[in-house]
């Protein structure tokens, strides 16, 4: 299955980073040949209308490919309402920076959007009008074969738009199984062989999926991590000075309780190592 974002949405706040956020979003629109939806939460005025028109004119996108929505109310609620109404596949949003610290986190509005969005989300940590190339893309390939194929396909599609890009595919090595085997009087040599066998099995699983996906001239690195997967994934992305981290959205049932983000993804959301793409294909499948 080829992942394609037919409609990309962007919330316009008319802040100092707005022009950069628009430019970052236009790059994605160009890659995926998408329509663009611009959303402003707040009262409409002649000044804002003129500013919005300048933003539209600056995109270089055909007028009939851009829709603008002016809404009022709670920002996260209204943004998601528009996304649901018009069928946004990918919502682009900005991550806020902690005061006096160098790491990033999801602000209140962004976090609410992450909790409730039915579409995919692209979080940008440092929007810039001078677009930075995505040289190192880290992909969390956990989950079913279908979800792995989707996320690898997307990663390869994005990387194909860049020159000399690396795609780092991460899988979790299930150390619990190894520990239980050792507990059952497994010898040291047997334990080592079991570990090597698991590494081969996981690597082959990823490679088999990659073989099904066109990725000419892309550099691929398969990495197995052990430990708390979200934490290790974030640390790996930092070590690789990644430009983009791609993960699958948690299953829908996890969004219904307050402890959603106490699972592994919280390590990523609380301290974003780079731009983050949360892939959510649920609305297309049900």
ABEGO torsion letter per residue (X at the ends): XBBBBABBBBBBAGBAAAAAAAAAAAAAAAAAGBBBBBBBBEBBBAAAAAAAAAAAAAAGBBAAABBBBBBBEBAAAAAAAAAAAAGBABBBBBBBBBBGBABBBBBAAAAAAAAABABBBBBBABBBABBBBBABBBBBABEBAAAAAAAAAAAAAAAAABBGBBBBBBBBBBAAAAAAAAAAGBBAAAAAAAAAAAAAAAAAAAAAAAAABBBBGBBBBBBBBBEBAAAAAAAAAAAAGBABBBBBBBBAAAAABAAAAABAAAAAAABBABBBBBBBAAAAAX
